[in-house]
Every structure is written in structure tokens, then in C-alpha cells.
């Protein structure tokens, strides 16, 4: 149970950090770092799907 909670926390942190980065760089009109933030958020979403949701099934 602890392992799943840790993986969930890591995935949610990746998604949140990516969205914060994308938002802050979008406000500054810095498009490449914004896209990289969105990519990081997508990787976090894929991590959540692969390590948390599909393992439990």
C-alpha cells in the first residue's frame, strides 16, 4: 500500500510541476519552456497510468 501511495505522489507531483512550469512560462510568452512543461506533465500522466492505475487491475 505504501509503495502505491508513493508512486501516486510522484506522478501527481510531476503533473503539477509540469503544469506550473507551463503556466508560468506561458505568461512570459516563452513557448519552448512552456511546451517542455506540458511534455513533463504528459510524462507524469503516463507514469500515473502505467505505475498506479494499470498495476492495480
N, C-alpha and C positions, 0 to 999 in steps of 0.2 A: 504494500500500500504506500509506503514512504517513497519508494522508487518512482511510482506513477505520479505522485504529487510533485516530486522534484522535477520530473520531465515536463509536467504541465506548467509548472512555474517558469522553467527555462523557455518553453515555447511562447507563453504569454508575454514574457519579458522581451523576447525577440520581436514579436509582433508590435508590442507597444513602443519599443525603442525605434523600430523602423518607421512607424507612423509619426512619432515625434520628430525624427530627423527629416522625414519628407515634408512635414508641415512647416517646420522652421525654415528649411531651405526654399520652399515654395514662396513663403512670404518675402524672401530676399531675391526672388527671381533667379535662383541658382538651380538650373534644371538638371544637370548631370548628378549632383549630390542628391537631389530630390528623387530621381529615378533609382539611384542606388539604395536609398532608404526604403522605397517601395519594394525593391527587389529583396532586401533584407527582411522586410515584413512578409513577403511571399514565401521566403525560405522558412521563416518561423511558422507560418501556417502549414507548410508541407511537413515540417518536423512534428507539429502537433498531430497532424493526421496520421503520419507514419508511426510515431512512437507512442501515442497515447490512445487514439481512438480505434485504430485497427488492431492493436495488440490485445485490447480488451475483448474483442469479439471472438 
